[in-house]
Amino acid sequence: MKRKYIFPLMASVLLLGACDYIEDDFEGSEKFDRPTYVFKKDYTLTEADYTQIGGYKAKDVLSYLGKEFNNEEEEKAYLNEVAAGLSAAKTENALADRASDIISLFLSKTWYSADNGSSVKVTYNKKAATTDMEKAINAASIYKVSNADYEQAWGAAFNFFTPIESASKHVPGFLKAAYTDAAEGDMVLVDYNYSTEEPIGSASAINETFEGLWDATVSSAAIDGWANITTKGTYSWQGRIYNGNNYLQQSAYKHDGELETYMITPELNIAQGMHLTFDACYGNYVEKGGRLTLLYTENLESDTKEAVGAATWVDITSAVNIPVPTGTYGVLDNVCDYDLSALAGKKIRIAFRYNGDGASGATTTIQLDNVVVKSAASGEADNKYEAMAGLFRFDGSDWKAFTDAVVLNLADYKAMGGKYDNFSSSMLPADYLPAYLKTNYPYAQEDAKYTVVYKYYDGKNTSVNCSSYSYMSGNWHSAAVEVVTDQFVLSNGKWNFDPSTVITLPVEKGNEEVSTFYQTITDWVKENYPKYVTGYGNNDYYYGGSAYQNNFDFRLSAWKGQGTYNDVSDEELKALMWKRLPESFIHALETLYSSVAPIEGIDVIYTINFGIYAADGVTTNTTTWTIQYKVIEKGKFEYVAESLKEVK
C-alpha cells in the first residue's frame, strides 16, 4: 500500500495510502447478475501515456469530473493546478497537481467500455506538490521588449540593454504599462537583447546602485569613495534594503533637534553631454519639512565637516521633482535628469543634503537610489548583443527582477543542441536539464536545489514552464519525484480515486499541521466541556489530546491534576480514557475532512497512526497506536470496532 502526504484543507503533511484491490467476489455476489466487463488491473503509465496526457486541456478534466465551484476565482485556481500537472506530463514524464483528477480522465479514455466495479492500480511518477513560486512561473506570460521600448529607454535607436541601461531598470516600467490588471505574485518572462558594452560614443562617470553593499539596515552607510558627513545633529545617511533592493535613507524622526547630513559622491570627471539622474521618493511626508537639496562643488578639499562648510556649493535642486506620496511611502523612481554639459572638462563632487528637525516635526523621510552620471550615445551602434530572458514578479505595487530561479537563454538551448529558444516534444527538458546543471554548476554541494525556467513549444503555442532539481550523490535529480501507486474505481460511470486514507500524526513538537489536528479536538472540548481544557488552551483532559506535544497524554497524575476527577479511582479513570479515545478523532475528521463522501461499493476507510504518552497511566514513554474510521455520509465518520490497536 503506497503512502504519500496530504491534508485536504491545508495542503499539509499527512500520509495518504491507497486501499487494496476490491476482491473478485464479495458476500452476496451470487445474488446479482455479474457485469459484462468488470476487471482489476495493475497499470504503469508509459512515456506515450504522458505524451497523451500532456495534450489534454485543463477544462477537459473539469468537464469529465463535473466539479462545481463557489466562484470564478476558485475555478481559475483549480484549472491552473490541473494545467501544472498537464505541463509536467508533457515536459517531465510526471504528474504534479491534481494527479488523481487527470488520471481519472485518462482511464475514461483508455478503458471506456469498463463497467462499474472495475478497478485499476495506476503507478506513475509524481512531483511533489507544486510550490506557489512554481505555480506562478508556470502561469507566466511572455513579454518581448519592442523597438519602441528600447527607444523609450535610450532616446535613440538602440535595440538592446547594457550594464547601465539595464533590463531591471527599464523593464518594470514596460510591464506596468502592459499589465495594468496584474495581481501580486504574477510573473512575466521577458525576452530582450543585451550587450556587455555601452553604445559607442557613450561615457559613464558613475553608476551607483548600492547593490550588495549591505544585507541589513546600517545606521551609517559606508560606500567606497563616497563621504557620509553630518554637519548638524547626530544621524548619518543610513543604508537600507527592502525586497532585495539596496538604497540610502535619511529622516529626522526622533532626532533631538536640527539635522543636516551630506552624502557626497566620489570626484567625477565630467564630459560633454553627461547627465545626472537618480531615483528618490518621500516617506511619511509632512509639510513642516525634511527635504533633499541637490548640490555640486569643484573645491571640496577633504571629507570632513569643516571642509564641507568651507566648500563652494552650487544648488541645482530645481532639477529635482519628488512627488508627494498618496500613501505612507512613494515609489523609488527617477526624479532628476540634469544636463552637466556646462561643466565639461571639470572635476566635481555631487552632494545629496538632507535637512530636517525632530523637535519641530520636520521629519519627512528621503530614500535615494541609482545615482548615475553618464552621456547618451548618439547615432547607430555596432554593439554585439545576445538574446536573453529574465523573470519579473509583481509585488502588488511594482515589477521587480526575480532572481530565485535560473532562466534559460537562447545560448543555453543552442549549447544543448537546440535550434530555437525553447524545448519541445523532440527536445524534452528532462533529457537535458540534468546535464545543463552539471555543466553550469560544477561545484554544487549536496542537497543544492535549483528551479530552472524555460519555454516549451507544444506544436501550436509557446508557454513558460519550470522544473526543480536537487543535487544528490553527484547527480542532479528531479526534485521530489516519487513513484506512486494509487487505486481508481469505476463507480456510477466515472473513475474515482479511492480516497481511503492513512493519516500519520508524528509526535513532533512544533509540527503545525499535526498541531492543527489535535487543536481541533481540544477546540471541540472547549466548546462542549470547557472545564477540561487547560489554561494554555492547547490541550485537554477530556480526551487527553495535546496540540503542544502532538500526542495523547494518558498520565493519571496529569488528568487528576486538573481537579476534575477527584472522585474517580485510577482504574475507573483508565477505563474512561480508553472508552472516550475512539470518539475524539471524529471531531477532527468531521471538521478537517468535511468534504469527504462515501463512494458506492467501496468502504472508504481513514486510518490514523498516532502516539500516546504513558498509555498505561504511569510509564513515561510514548507508544504508537492505530485506529480506523469509516465514512458513512458526506463529512461523517464512525469508529471501526476493534480497530484501536498498539503498533508493535
N, C-alpha and C positions, 0 to 999 in steps of 0.2 A: 504494500500500500504506500503510494508516494505521498509525501507531505510537503507542503510549502507554506509560507507565511501569508496570512490575510488578516484583516479586521475590517469588516464591511463599512462601518460608519466612519472610521478614522483612517483608512488606509494604513493599518497598523501592523504590528509584528506578531501575528498569531498563526500557528501552524494549521495548514489545511490538508486533508487527505481524502482521496477518492475511495469509495467503498469497493468491496469485492464484487465479482460478477453476480448478476442475478442467476440463480440456479436454473438449470434446464426445466426442472419440474418443481412444482410447489404444491403444498397441500391443497387438495380440492381441484387440481388442474384437470383431472379426468372428467369433471362435470361440464367442462366448456369445450367448444369447438376450438381446435388449435388454429392460429393464424396461418395464412398461406406462406408467409416469409418472415419468420422471426429467427433472429440469429444473435450469436455473441461472437465478437471478433477482437483480436489484438491488431492494431494497425500503427505503423510508424510513418509519419509524414516524410515524403521524399523531396528531393530538390525540385522535381517537376511540380509537386503539390504546392510548395512555397511560391513558385512562379505563378501558378494558377491563382492562389490566394492573393498574391500581390496585385493581381488585376481586378480584384473586387473593388467596389465602391463602398464607402462607409454607409451610405444610405441603403445599399443592398442588405447589409447586416441589420440595420434598424428596421427595414421593411419586413424581413423574414421573422424577426422576433416579435414584432408588433409592440415595441416598447412605447410607453407614453411618459410625457414629462410635464412638470408643472409650468414651465415657461421656456422661452426660446433659448435663454442662456444655458439652462440645463441640457437641452438637446444639443446645442452647439458644443458644449464641453464633452458630451458623450461622443459625438461624431469625431471630434479632434482626437480623442483617445483611441477610437477604432482606427482612424487614419494612421496613427502612430504604429499600431500593430500591423496594419497592411503594409506600411512602409518598411518595417523590419522584415516582413516576409520576403519582399522583393529585393531588398538590398543585403540582408544578412542571413537569409535562410533560418529565420527565427520568428517568433511571435512576441509581442510585448503586451501593451494594454488591451484589455477586453479579449484576451486569447480565447476564452471559452465561448464567447458570442460568435467570434469569427469561425471557430471550428464547427459550431452548430450549423452555420450556413454551408460550410464545406461538406459536412456529412449529408446535408439535404441534397446537395448537387451530386454527390458520389453514390449514395445508396438511396436513390429517390423512390425505389419500389419496396423499401422495407416496411414492415408492419409494426404497429405499436407493440412494445415489449422488447424490441431489438436493442442490443447494447453494443457499444464499441469502446474499447480502451485505447485511447489515442496517445501515442508517445511523440513528443515534439520538443523542439528547442524553444525555451522561453527566456527572454531577457528579464532582468529584474524590473520592478515597477519603474516606469519612466519618471524621471525627476521633473520638477517644474521647469528647470532650465532646459532639459531635453525636449519637453513638450513645446516650449516657446520657440526653440530653434526649429523644430520640425514644422511649426506653423508659420515660419518666417516667409516673407515675400522677398523678391529680388528687385533691387533698385540699381539701375545703371546710370552713372553720372554722365550727363549730356554735355555737348559742346557749350550750350548756353550756361550750364552750371559752372564749367571751367572759366568761361569768360566773366561770369559774375565774381568768381574768386579772384581772378587775376586783373580784370580790367583790360585784358589783352588776349590774343588768340593762342593760348597755350592749352593743350588738352591733356594735362597731367598735373598731379600734385608733387610736392617736393618736401624735404625736411622742414622748411619754414612754412610754406603754404601747404600744410598737411591735410590729409583726409579728416583727421579728428578735429581740425579747426573749422573746416567748411561744411563737411557732410551733415552735421547736426542741423544746420540751417536749412539745407535742401530737404531733409526728411521732415522737418517741422512744417514746411510748406506743402509737402506732398501727402503727408499722413495726418490730416487735421483731426481725425477721429481716433487717433492712436490711444490705446489703453496702457496703463502701467504694466510693464513686463513684456510688451510687444517687442519683437525683434525683426530686423531687416538685414539681409545680406546685401552689401553694396559692392558693385563692380566698378573699378576705377583704374586709371593709369598712374604709374608712379615713376619718378626719376630721382635718382640719388643726388643729382646736381641741380642747382638753381639755374633758371634760364640765363642764357648768355646775355651779358650786359647788366645783370643784377648784382647788387653788393649788399652785404649784411654787416652791421656794426654790433648788434646784439640781438639775441633771440632767447629770452629767458622765460621758461615755463614753470620753473621751480620744481619740476617733477623729480622725485627721488631724493630730495634734499632733507626730508624728514618724514617719518612714518606715524607721527602723532603730534599733537599740538606742542609747539615750543614757544616759551614766553619771549624769547629774543631770537629772531631769525638770523642765522649766520650764513651768508652766501659769499662765496669766493669772489673777491674784487669789489663787492658792494660794501657800503657803510650804513649801519643802523645806529643812528645817533639821536639821543634825546636831549633837547636843549632846555625844556621846561618840564618839570614833573619827574615821574619815575618809570612810566611804562615805555616799552620798546615796541617796534613793529613785531607782531607775532607771526610764526609760521603755522599754518593750519592745513588740514586735509579733510576732505569730505567727498564721499563716493569715489575715492581713489584719486581725486584731483587736489594737487597742492597749490596753495595761494598764500598771499600775505593778508593780514588783517590788523586793524587798529580801531580802538574805541576808548573813550574816556569814562566809560561806565564804571562806577565805583572808584574812580580815581579821586584822590584828595586834591582838588583844585585844578589849576590850569595845566594842560598837557600840550606839548609841541614836540613832535618827533619827525625825523627825516629818514627816508630810505633812499639812498643815493647810489646810482649805477656806477660801474667802473668808468674810466675815461674812454670816450668814444671818438673815433676818427670819422668825421662827417664828410660824405661825398655828395656831389651834385645829385639831386633827385631823391635823396633819402627822406623817409617819412617816419615819424614816431607814432606807433599805435600801441594801445594796451586795453585790457579789459578791466572793468570795475563795476561795482554795484554798492548801493546803500543797504544797510540792515538796521532795523529798529530806529527808523528815521524820526528825528524830532526837528521842529523848526528852529529851536534855540541854537542849534549848531552841531559841530562835529563834522568838519569839512576837509576836503582834499585840495591842496594847492599844488600846481604843476610848475616847476622852475627848472632853469638850467644856469650853469655858470661856466666861465672859462678860467677861473682863478682860485679853485679850491686847493689850498696848499697841503692839507693833510686831513685825515679822517678823525678830527677832534671837534668837540663842541665849540672851542674857541675859533678854529679855522672856519667852521660853518658860519659863525657870526661875522667873521671878517670878510668872507667872500662876497662878490657882487652877483646877485641873483636876478635873473630876468623872469618875470612872471608871465607864463603863457597859459594860464588856467582858462582863458576864454575859449581855448580849443577843446575843452573838456565838457561833455554833456552827459552827466549821470542821471538817469531817470529816477524820479521819486517812486519807490515801490508801492503797489496797491496792497501788498501783504506785509508780512514781517521782514522778508528779505527780497531784494530784487534778484535778477539773474546776471551772473558774470558774463558780460558781453562787451563788444568793442564800444568805447566811449570817446575815442580820440583818434584823429588822423591829422597830424601836424607836419607840415612841409618844413624840413630843416635845410632846404637848399641855400637859404641866405647865409648859412653857417658853413658852407662847403669849404674844405681845407682846414677847418679849425678842430680843436680837440675840446670836447665839452663833457660835463657830467650832468646828468638829469636827476632831479630830486622830486620825490613824492612826499609832500609835507602834510602831516595831519595836525589840525588844531581843534582842541575840544576843552571842556571844563566840567569835571564831575560835580563840582559844587553848584554850578548854575544850571545843570541839566543839559549842557551841550554835549551829548554823548552818542550821537549817530555813529554807527559802525561803518567803516570803509573796508571793502575787500578788493584786492588788486591781483591781477594775473596777466600772463602772456605779454610781457614787455618786449616790443620788437622795434628796432631801428634798421631799416633797410631801404634800398632803392628798388623800384619796379623795373623789370626788364622791358624792353620795347622791341617791336618787330617780331619776326618769326624766330622760333628757337629750333636748334638742331639737336636738342637733347634726346638721348636714347631713353626709352622708358619701357616698362613691362606691365602686363595686365595683372592686377591684384584684386583681392576680395577681402572685405572686412565686415565684421559683425557689429551692429549697433543696437543698443537697447534703450527703450523709452522708460524713464524713471518716474513718469507721471507729470513731469514738467519739461524735461529736456531729453534729447537724444545724446547718448554718450557711447564712445567706443567700448565694446565688450571684449575683454581680454582673457576671460576664464575658459576659453576654448581655442583649439587650433583650427585655423581656417585654411583650406587648400586653395592654392592659386594655380593659374594655367601652367606655370613651370612645373608644379608638382605632378599634375596629371601627365604632362609630357615625359617627365622623368620616369613615370611608371609605365610608359609605352602608349599612352593615350594620344588621340589627335585633338580632342576637344577639352573644354574646361568643365568636364562632368564625368561621372560614372554612368553606366548603363547596363542592360542585361548581358551585354558581351564583355563587360568590364566591371565585375561586381566589387563593391567596396571591401567585402570580407576577404577577397582574394589578394588584395593589395595593401590594405592599411597596416597589417602587422609588419610587413617589410618596410613600409614608409616610416613607421615609428622607430623601427630598429635602426634605420639609416640616419634619421634626423635627431634621435635622442639616444646616442650610443652609450651615454653614461647614466642612463636611468637606473634608479635604485629599486629594490624590491618593493612591491605594492604601489609603485608610482601609477598614477591614473591620468589619462588624457581623454578629453572629448573632442573628436575630430568632426569638423563641419565641412560638408561637401554638397555639390549639386548632383542631382540624379535625373537622367533623361529616360522617360519610360516609353519613348516612341512617339509621343504627342506633346507632352509637357515636361518642363524642367522644374523640379522642386528642390527645396532646401531640406537636407536631412543631416543627422548626426549619428555617430557611433562612439561609444565609450569603451576604452581598453585599459586593462591593468597589466602591469609588468610582473610576471611571476616565474621564478626558476629559469631566468634567462630568455624568456619569450613573452611576446605580447598576446594577451588573450582577450576576447570579447568580454567585457566586464559583466560578471554575474549572470552569464548564460548557463542555464541548467537544463538537463534532460528531465522532462516532466511527463508523467503518465496520468491522465485524467479520464474518468469514465463518463460517457454520454449515453443517455437512454431516450428512446423514441417514445413519446407519450402524447396522445391527442394530436398526432400528426406532426409534432415538432421534436427536433432533437434538443434535449436539455442536458446541461451539465449536471451530473448528480452531485448535489451540494452537501452530502453527508460530510461532516467536518470534524477534524481533530483540532482542538484549541489547547495549546500548551501555555501554561502560565508559569514561567520560570520564577523561582524565588530569588528575585534580584531587586534589592532596594534601589529606588531611583528609576526603575523601568516605567516610564509614564504610561505606556499602553496597558501594561498589566495592572498598574495602579488604578487606571480608569475602570477596569473590570471590577476590582474589589470595592472601589469607591461607590460604584453604582449599587452594590449590595448594601453598603453602610447607609447610603442616602435613603434607601427604602426603609431601613430600620429607623432612621432618624424621623421619617415621616409617620411611621406607624407605631414604633415603640421607642421614643426618644430617650427614655431613661437608661437604655442600654448602650448608648453612644458615648464614648469618652469625650473629655474636654477638648481633645485635639481635633475631633470631628472626622478623623480618617480611619477609625477602627471602632468596632462594636463588640459587645459580648452577648448579643442575642444569637448570632451565628459564629462569632469569633473571627470574622474577616478583618484583615488589616491592609489598607491601601498604602501603608508606610513600609511594612515588612514584605508585602505582597505574598501573604500566606494566610492560613488559619492558625490562630493561637488557641490551643486546647489546654493550656496550663490551668489547672483547677484554682491555683492561687490567684491568677490574674482575673479569672471570672468572678471569684468571690471577693476580690479586692474592690470591685465596683459597688459592693454593698447591696446587690440585687438578688443574691442567692444565699442569704444568711440562714434561712430555714431549710436548706436543701442539703442532703448528705452528699458526700463525694460520689458515691455510686449512682445516686439519682441524677446528679449533675452530669456525669459522664454519659449516662443513657440519654439525657436530654440533648447533649451536644450532638451525638450521632443521629438522633431522631430528626433534629432540625436541619442538619447539614444538607440533605438532598434538596430541600426546598430553597436553599439560599441562592444557588446558581440560577434558578428560574427567573429571579428578579433581574439579574444582569442580562440573561439571554433575551428576555422579552423586551428589554429596553434597547440593547445594542444590536439585536438582530430582529427588529420588529417587522422587517420586510420579507423575512424567510417564510416560505409557504410549502405545504406538502406537494409532492408530485405523485400523481396517480400510479399505483402499482409499485411504489418504492417506499421503504421505510427510511425517512430522512433522519439520520441519527447524528447528534452532536456529542462528541466525546471530549471531555475536559480532563487534562492532566494538571495536577496542582500539588502544592505542598502543605503539610500540616506540621506545625511545631508542637512537640510534646503530645503526640497522638494518644499516649497512654495517660495523659494528665499530669505527668511529673517529669519524665525524661527530657532533658534539654537537647534534643536533636530533631532534625527535620526529616520526615519521610515523605515519599512521593505516592500519590493516590490517583485513581482514575474513576470517572463517573460518566454515565451516559444519559442523554435526554432525547426524546422523540418529538419531532414537530407534528403537532396534532391539528393545527389550523394556522392561518397566517399570523405570525408573531406569537404563537402559543406553544409552550413546551410542557412535556410531562416526564417525570423521572422514570427511567427504565429499571424496573425492580431488580434488586440484587446486583446492579452494575457497579456499585461503590466497592472498590477493592484497592488494597495496597499493591503498589508495583514493586515487586521484589527484584 
